[in-house]
Amino acid sequence: MYAIGGTLLIGGAGTVSGTLRGVLLSGVIQNVINQIGNLTSSAQSVVSGAFLVVVVVTQSYLSRVRPLR
């Protein structure tokens, strides 16, 4: 279980700056979706969900490739 920015939901090593970057990136993605303007609210939810899935998969992969020090 991960949250955006590298902070584990079940404890572990994360940084405040990593979490802030993740929240900022999420906000930027949401703003881009809103600027497009022609997406329905359900399509916006799908895009946001897909973004979260990509983040979780990427973090899982990186945690295996680069174990914590």
N, C-alpha and C positions, 0 to 999 in steps of 0.2 A: 504494500500500500504506500503510495507516494503522493505528495502534494507538489504543486509547481514550485520550482526553485531548489529542489534537492532536499527539502526537509521531509523526513519520514513521518508518516502519521502515527506509527507505532513506536516512535522513539528513534534515536540514532543521531547521526551527524548531519546537520544542516546549518546553513549560515543565514543570518538576517539579510545580508546583501543578496544572497541567492534567492531567497523568498521574495524580496522586493523586486528583483529583476523579473521573476516569474509572474508576479502580479502585474507589473508594468507591461510585460509582453502580452499577457491576457487582455489587459485594457486596450492595448494597441490593436490586437486582433479584433476585439469587439467594436472598436471605432471604425476599423476598415470595413467590417461587415455592415455597420450602419451607414457608412459613406456610400457603399454600393447602392443601397436603397431599394433594390428590386427583389430582395429576398423576403420571403414570408417569415413569420416568427418561428415556425417549425423548422424551416431551412436554416435559420440562424442557430437554433439549438443543435441541429445536426453538425453544422460546421464547428461550433464551439466544442461539442463532444468529440468530434474527430481530432481536433487540436489537442484535447486532453489525452486522448488515447495515444497519439504520437509522442507526447511528452512523457507519459508513463512508460511506454515501450523504450524510448530512448534512454531514460534514466535507469531502467532495469538493465539494459545492455551495458551502459557505461559503468554501472556499479559492479558488474561482473568483470569487465575488461580492466577497469582501474579500481581495485579494491581500496578501501579507506586506509589511510596510514595509521 
